[in-house]
Amino acid sequence: MEHRLALNSDIDRIMEIVRDAQSFLKSNGVDQWQDGYPNQEVYETDIRDGSCHVFMIDGIVAGFISVFFEHEECYDNLENGKWLTGDAPYAAFHRAVVSSDYRGMGIAGQMLSYAGNTAAERGFKSMRGDTHPDNKAMRGLLEKRGFICCGTIYLSGEKTARNERVCYEKLL
């Protein structure tokens, strides 16, 4: 499998895979990504900032993940638990998606390994991420890959079921 930073020319394929993921989540009763997020502008920003990484099989984008190395304010208000590393600097991943054409091939695990390895090389001691409480596929993947459930946050600070996210952290 090939890996590289995403390019502007990848945006159509990225959005195709996002729409596929939105349908997958909806068909599984998950209310995540059903409100226009993530949209093209989010990925254009990730690409411009060098955060979005694509993983390809035979030259075709099979999945992607955005990796960040700066503090995220949304993680300051963790409820019902605590972070493994407290206030120590961490890396974070978001928007990890694999095309339905390539699900079950271990690509998501490889993307998470890449993100963790890159974070460790930069001196970070942990990797954080979050997902919708009903996203059993992602929660299972995270737990299988050694991430520990640490608590809950609410996006935009609004305590609604739609904004609730379960947070995970993995020591690197």
Backbone as CSV, one residue per row, in Angstrom:
resi,resn,N_x,N_y,N_z,CA_x,CA_y,CA_z,C_x,C_y,C_z
1,MET,0.841,-1.169,0.000,0.000,0.000,0.000,0.890,1.237,0.000
2,GLU,0.510,2.191,-0.799,1.238,3.455,-0.888,0.617,4.475,0.061
3,HIS,1.415,5.434,0.477,0.948,6.507,1.338,1.598,7.824,0.895
4,ARG,0.841,8.907,0.989,1.389,10.232,0.725,0.439,11.262,1.301
5,LEU,0.932,12.511,1.379,0.045,13.612,1.740,-1.001,13.781,0.644
6,ALA,-2.210,14.109,1.043,-3.277,14.334,0.074,-2.979,15.586,-0.746
7,LEU,-3.425,15.569,-1.992,-3.270,16.685,-2.922,-4.651,17.244,-3.257
8,ASN,-4.683,18.468,-3.737,-5.960,19.041,-4.171,-6.641,18.157,-5.205
9,SER,-5.866,17.486,-6.017,-6.441,16.613,-7.049,-7.129,15.382,-6.459
10,ASP,-6.949,15.119,-5.170,-7.608,13.980,-4.506,-8.994,14.326,-3.989
11,ILE,-9.373,15.587,-4.006,-10.580,16.017,-3.308,-11.844,15.330,-3.809
12,ASP,-11.987,15.107,-5.111,-13.196,14.440,-5.612,-13.296,13.019,-5.073
13,ARG,-12.181,12.297,-5.061,-12.175,10.925,-4.531,-12.437,10.925,-3.022
14,ILE,-11.835,11.871,-2.311,-12.069,11.978,-0.870,-13.551,12.188,-0.597
15,MET,-14.171,13.105,-1.304,-15.590,13.393,-1.065,-16.474,12.220,-1.481
16,GLU,-16.075,11.486,-2.495,-16.811,10.276,-2.883,-16.789,9.265,-1.726
17,ILE,-15.640,9.092,-1.115,-15.505,8.148,-0.009,-16.263,8.662,1.217
18,VAL,-16.254,9.967,1.454,-17.017,10.537,2.572,-18.503,10.262,2.385
19,ARG,-19.031,10.477,1.181,-20.456,10.212,0.932,-20.775,8.737,1.154
20,ASP,-19.870,7.871,0.754,-20.022,6.433,0.979,-20.057,6.151,2.483
21,ALA,-19.167,6.770,3.235,-19.113,6.566,4.688,-20.385,7.095,5.355
22,GLN,-20.874,8.222,4.882,-22.110,8.778,5.443,-23.269,7.794,5.240
23,SER,-23.347,7.196,4.069,-24.395,6.203,3.798,-24.228,4.979,4.688
24,PHE,-22.975,4.526,4.855,-22.683,3.380,5.711,-23.115,3.656,7.149
25,LEU,-22.742,4.827,7.661,-23.111,5.173,9.028,-24.633,5.239,9.179
26,LYS,-25.292,5.893,8.232,-26.746,6.019,8.302,-27.422,4.658,8.269
27,SER,-26.959,3.773,7.395,-27.569,2.443,7.294,-27.346,1.604,8.551
28,ASN,-26.358,1.999,9.349,-26.097,1.306,10.609,-26.666,2.059,11.816
29,GLY,-27.518,3.035,11.553,-28.197,3.751,12.618,-27.320,4.715,13.391
30,VAL,-26.221,5.148,12.762,-25.302,6.072,13.433,-25.568,7.486,12.918
31,ASP,-25.800,8.402,13.850,-26.148,9.777,13.520,-24.919,10.640,13.224
32,GLN,-23.779,10.032,13.055,-22.535,10.761,12.812,-22.424,11.119,11.331
33,TRP,-21.950,12.321,11.052,-21.695,12.812,9.693,-22.968,12.902,8.846
34,GLN,-24.094,13.147,9.473,-25.353,13.231,8.738,-25.832,14.666,8.567
35,ASP,-24.973,15.642,8.939,-25.396,17.041,8.927,-24.532,17.929,8.030
36,GLY,-23.907,17.340,7.020,-23.077,18.131,6.109,-21.616,18.213,6.504
37,TYR,-21.257,17.570,7.595,-19.858,17.501,8.047,-19.396,16.064,7.912
38,PRO,-18.195,15.858,7.483,-17.227,16.828,6.982,-17.527,17.190,5.526
39,ASN,-17.272,18.421,5.203,-17.535,18.879,3.841,-16.214,19.112,3.101
40,GLN,-16.329,19.492,1.855,-15.145,19.681,1.019,-14.196,20.726,1.599
41,GLU,-14.745,21.786,2.158,-13.916,22.846,2.727,-13.020,22.316,3.861
42,VAL,-13.552,21.407,4.673,-12.764,20.814,5.765,-11.553,20.089,5.182
43,TYR,-11.776,19.315,4.131,-10.659,18.567,3.541,-9.695,19.474,2.776
44,GLU,-10.218,20.517,2.148,-9.321,21.463,1.485,-8.384,22.112,2.508
45,THR,-8.909,22.417,3.696,-8.081,22.982,4.762,-7.054,21.963,5.233
46,ASP,-7.499,20.717,5.454,-6.566,19.659,5.875,-5.449,19.466,4.854
47,ILE,-5.803,19.511,3.578,-4.803,19.341,2.517,-3.836,20.530,2.526
48,ARG,-4.370,21.727,2.583,-3.535,22.936,2.597,-2.574,22.930,3.788
49,ASP,-3.057,22.438,4.950,-2.246,22.427,6.166,-1.322,21.204,6.269
50,GLY,-1.401,20.303,5.294,-0.551,19.113,5.330,-0.957,18.104,6.377
51,SER,-2.239,18.074,6.721,-2.743,17.161,7.756,-3.372,15.897,7.188
52,CYS,-3.871,15.937,5.977,-4.594,14.807,5.396,-3.631,13.886,4.643
53,HIS,-3.690,12.619,4.991,-2.825,11.602,4.391,-3.704,10.576,3.680
54,VAL,-3.356,10.260,2.438,-4.111,9.254,1.687,-3.309,7.962,1.612
55,PHE,-4.043,6.870,1.599,-3.470,5.526,1.497,-4.067,4.894,0.254
56,MET,-3.198,4.423,-0.637,-3.631,3.978,-1.956,-3.272,2.521,-2.214
57,ILE,-4.143,1.892,-2.977,-3.889,0.548,-3.480,-3.967,0.639,-4.994
58,ASP,-2.913,0.204,-5.657,-2.837,0.276,-7.121,-3.149,1.675,-7.645
59,GLY,-2.647,2.692,-6.927,-2.814,4.069,-7.356,-4.166,4.687,-7.063
60,ILE,-5.065,3.941,-6.427,-6.412,4.444,-6.120,-6.498,4.737,-4.630
61,VAL,-6.995,5.919,-4.287,-7.160,6.270,-2.876,-8.186,5.315,-2.261
62,ALA,-7.715,4.556,-1.262,-8.563,3.588,-0.575,-9.041,4.119,0.770
63,GLY,-8.277,5.048,1.355,-8.641,5.611,2.651,-7.792,6.818,2.959
64,PHE,-8.159,7.521,4.006,-7.410,8.706,4.401,-7.659,9.002,5.861
65,ILE,-6.733,9.777,6.439,-6.801,10.160,7.837,-6.144,11.528,7.973
66,SER,-6.701,12.358,8.840,-6.097,13.658,9.115,-5.436,13.584,10.491
67,VAL,-4.183,14.027,10.555,-3.381,13.928,11.769,-2.934,15.333,12.171
68,PHE,-3.051,15.614,13.478,-2.773,16.948,13.996,-1.803,16.874,15.165
69,PHE,-0.971,17.884,15.282,0.072,17.889,16.304,0.002,19.126,17.201
70,GLU,-1.172,19.692,17.324,-1.320,20.820,18.214,-2.503,20.579,19.157
71,HIS,-2.518,21.305,20.244,-3.559,21.201,21.272,-4.943,21.419,20.650
72,GLU,-5.917,20.628,21.083,-7.282,20.778,20.590,-8.182,21.181,21.747
73,GLU,-8.745,22.347,21.624,-9.567,22.905,22.693,-10.729,21.993,23.074
74,CYS,-11.303,21.301,22.117,-12.463,20.443,22.412,-12.105,19.340,23.409
75,TYR,-10.843,18.979,23.507,-10.438,17.922,24.437,-10.181,18.452,25.849
76,ASP,-10.343,19.744,26.070,-10.138,20.309,27.399,-11.293,20.007,28.352
77,ASN,-12.452,19.703,27.810,-13.649,19.521,28.630,-14.116,18.070,28.652
78,LEU,-13.203,17.162,28.955,-13.524,15.738,29.026,-14.401,15.475,30.245
79,GLU,-15.475,14.741,30.045,-16.383,14.381,31.133,-16.383,12.871,31.325
80,ASN,-16.773,12.447,32.510,-16.936,11.027,32.832,-15.664,10.218,32.642
81,GLY,-14.523,10.823,32.946,-13.263,10.094,32.825,-12.094,11.047,32.870
82,LYS,-10.918,10.555,32.475,-9.732,11.395,32.420,-8.786,10.851,31.361
83,TRP,-7.982,11.756,30.822,-6.992,11.383,29.827,-5.870,10.592,30.485
84,LEU,-5.312,9.652,29.768,-4.202,8.846,30.280,-2.988,9.703,30.593
85,THR,-2.783,10.751,29.797,-1.583,11.581,29.938,-1.886,12.974,30.491
86,GLY,-3.063,13.171,31.038,-3.411,14.461,31.620,-3.280,15.597,30.624
87,ASP,-2.528,16.612,30.999,-2.363,17.795,30.156,-1.131,17.735,29.263
88,ALA,-0.458,16.596,29.212,0.754,16.469,28.392,0.413,16.665,26.912
89,PRO,1.354,17.176,26.124,1.114,17.316,24.680,0.780,15.958,24.040
90,TYR,-0.064,15.980,23.039,-0.530,14.776,22.351,-0.728,15.088,20.876
91,ALA,-0.791,14.035,20.081,-1.209,14.160,18.687,-2.663,13.685,18.629
92,ALA,-3.358,14.054,17.581,-4.747,13.623,17.437,-5.017,13.260,15.984
93,PHE,-5.944,12.346,15.806,-6.381,12.016,14.449,-7.874,12.284,14.357
94,HIS,-8.309,12.588,13.151,-9.731,12.820,12.876,-10.029,12.328,11.460
95,ARG,-11.299,12.111,11.203,-11.799,11.821,9.859,-11.050,10.664,9.190
96,ALA,-10.892,9.573,9.910,-10.284,8.364,9.338,-11.376,7.603,8.587
97,VAL,-11.187,7.426,7.293,-12.220,6.814,6.453,-11.584,5.851,5.461
98,VAL,-12.240,4.709,5.268,-11.823,3.739,4.257,-13.003,3.515,3.312
99,SER,-12.732,3.498,2.031,-13.760,3.231,1.022,-14.372,1.851,1.244
100,SER,-15.662,1.743,0.988,-16.335,0.440,1.141,-15.707,-0.615,0.234
101,ASP,-15.086,-0.185,-0.855,-14.427,-1.136,-1.761,-13.222,-1.808,-1.107
102,TYR,-12.721,-1.213,-0.021,-11.501,-1.720,0.605,-11.676,-2.056,2.085
103,ARG,-12.901,-2.015,2.585,-13.139,-2.347,3.990,-12.754,-3.794,4.257
104,GLY,-12.273,-4.026,5.469,-11.926,-5.382,5.875,-10.541,-5.818,5.451
105,MET,-9.758,-4.907,4.881,-8.412,-5.249,4.410,-7.320,-4.758,5.364
106,GLY,-7.712,-4.211,6.512,-6.731,-3.740,7.483,-6.189,-2.347,7.223
107,ILE,-6.782,-1.628,6.294,-6.275,-0.300,5.933,-6.440,0.683,7.090
108,ALA,-7.579,0.659,7.760,-7.803,1.593,8.867,-6.767,1.375,9.965
109,GLY,-6.461,0.134,10.259,-5.428,-0.156,11.253,-4.073,0.373,10.826
110,GLN,-3.765,0.239,9.540,-2.496,0.760,9.027,-2.453,2.289,9.094
111,MET,-3.583,2.925,8.853,-3.635,4.379,8.937,-3.388,4.837,10.380
112,LEU,-4.008,4.151,11.340,-3.800,4.498,12.743,-2.359,4.241,13.165
113,SER,-1.780,3.145,12.675,-0.372,2.858,12.992,0.529,3.954,12.441
114,TYR,0.271,4.373,11.218,1.052,5.450,10.617,0.950,6.716,11.476
115,ALA,-0.279,7.081,11.854,-0.483,8.296,12.653,0.277,8.194,13.974
116,GLY,0.176,7.057,14.641,0.873,6.872,15.912,2.373,6.890,15.763
117,ASN,2.882,6.226,14.740,4.331,6.207,14.506,4.862,7.605,14.201
118,THR,4.125,8.353,13.406,4.531,9.715,13.068,4.532,10.591,14.315
119,ALA,3.518,10.437,15.146,3.450,11.207,16.392,4.616,10.854,17.312
120,ALA,4.911,9.568,17.436,6.023,9.127,18.295,7.350,9.683,17.786
121,GLU,7.540,9.678,16.461,8.768,10.218,15.882,8.932,11.706,16.197
122,ARG,7.811,12.397,16.386,7.849,13.834,16.711,7.928,14.071,18.221
123,GLY,8.010,12.995,18.984,8.185,13.120,20.425,6.916,13.095,21.253
124,PHE,5.776,12.860,20.635,4.530,12.792,21.396,4.425,11.450,22.104
125,LYS,3.822,11.460,23.279,3.698,10.255,24.096,2.348,9.580,23.936
126,SER,1.410,10.280,23.273,0.087,9.683,23.095,-0.594,10.225,21.845
127,MET,-1.629,9.485,21.445,-2.476,9.837,20.299,-3.909,9.809,20.803
128,ARG,-4.683,10.838,20.459,-6.084,10.913,20.852,-6.987,10.940,19.630
129,GLY,-8.215,10.518,19.842,-9.236,10.573,18.812,-10.597,10.433,19.460
130,ASP,-11.644,10.669,18.695,-12.997,10.541,19.236,-13.932,10.063,18.141
131,THR,-15.061,9.535,18.567,-16.062,9.069,17.620,-17.440,9.111,18.273
132,HIS,-18.446,8.969,17.464,-19.828,8.928,17.937,-20.014,7.682,18.802
133,PRO,-20.776,7.782,19.900,-20.971,6.616,20.770,-21.545,5.395,20.054
134,ASP,-22.345,5.611,19.007,-22.961,4.493,18.293,-22.097,3.940,17.160
135,ASN,-20.930,4.536,16.914,-20.068,4.069,15.830,-19.258,2.856,16.325
136,LYS,-19.942,1.724,16.343,-19.339,0.503,16.881,-18.141,0.036,16.074
137,ALA,-18.152,0.278,14.776,-17.031,-0.147,13.932,-15.761,0.595,14.343
138,MET,-15.845,1.916,14.489,-14.665,2.698,14.873,-14.263,2.399,16.313
139,ARG,-15.222,2.298,17.196,-14.896,2.009,18.598,-14.193,0.663,18.710
140,GLY,-14.689,-0.320,17.976,-14.051,-1.637,18.001,-12.636,-1.585,17.449
141,LEU,-12.446,-0.856,16.364,-11.118,-0.712,15.768,-10.157,-0.054,16.753
142,LEU,-10.596,1.029,17.371,-9.733,1.734,18.310,-9.329,0.826,19.476
143,GLU,-10.283,0.119,20.016,-9.979,-0.764,21.136,-9.057,-1.906,20.704
144,LYS,-9.280,-2.434,19.530,-8.410,-3.488,18.997,-6.987,-2.979,18.810
145,ARG,-6.837,-1.695,18.472,-5.517,-1.100,18.223,-4.875,-0.522,19.485
146,GLY,-5.461,-0.803,20.646,-4.839,-0.410,21.909,-5.244,0.938,22.460
147,PHE,-6.247,1.553,21.882,-6.752,2.818,22.421,-7.657,2.517,23.623
148,ILE,-7.611,3.403,24.605,-8.399,3.260,25.827,-9.473,4.335,25.852
149,CYS,-10.705,3.935,26.157,-11.793,4.900,26.278,-11.551,5.740,27.526
150,CYS,-11.545,7.068,27.365,-11.181,7.976,28.458,-12.321,8.856,28.939
151,GLY,-13.419,8.952,28.222,-14.525,9.803,28.625,-15.277,10.355,27.436
152,THR,-15.985,11.444,27.666,-16.894,12.022,26.675,-16.636,13.519,26.521
153,ILE,-16.771,14.004,25.300,-16.793,15.441,25.033,-18.070,15.746,24.259
154,TYR,-18.383,17.020,24.171,-19.510,17.471,23.362,-18.992,18.512,22.383
155,LEU,-19.147,18.243,21.110,-18.715,19.185,20.089,-19.492,20.486,20.237
156,SER,-18.853,21.577,19.967,-19.456,22.915,20.062,-19.938,23.219,21.473
157,GLY,-19.597,22.404,22.457,-19.991,22.647,23.835,-21.461,22.387,24.126
158,GLU,-22.217,21.964,23.114,-23.648,21.718,23.298,-23.871,20.274,23.720
159,LYS,-24.477,20.089,24.901,-24.684,18.746,25.436,-25.944,18.121,24.832
160,THR,-25.798,17.685,23.583,-26.871,16.985,22.895,-26.322,15.651,22.408
161,ALA,-27.213,14.705,22.195,-26.785,13.390,21.701,-26.059,13.528,20.372
162,ARG,-26.497,14.456,19.532,-25.869,14.648,18.219,-24.412,15.106,18.352
163,ASN,-24.087,15.842,19.406,-22.743,16.372,19.603,-21.868,15.515,20.511
164,GLU,-22.410,14.468,21.081,-21.640,13.633,22.002,-20.606,12.800,21.250
165,ARG,-19.379,12.754,21.797,-18.306,11.944,21.228,-17.573,11.217,22.345
166,VAL,-17.291,9.959,22.102,-16.527,9.152,23.034,-15.056,9.323,22.665
167,CYS,-14.237,9.601,23.663,-12.823,9.911,23.431,-11.920,8.743,23.803
168,TYR,-10.873,8.590,23.008,-9.911,7.524,23.201,-8.503,8.100,23.201
169,GLU,-7.612,7.399,23.884,-6.201,7.774,23.879,-5.371,6.495,23.898
170,LYS,-4.231,6.573,23.225,-3.295,5.453,23.191,-1.909,5.980,23.542
171,LEU,-1.243,5.287,24.459,0.134,5.634,24.767,1.009,5.126,23.627
172,LEU,1.982,5.922,23.221,2.839,5.564,22.087,4.182,5.037,22.564
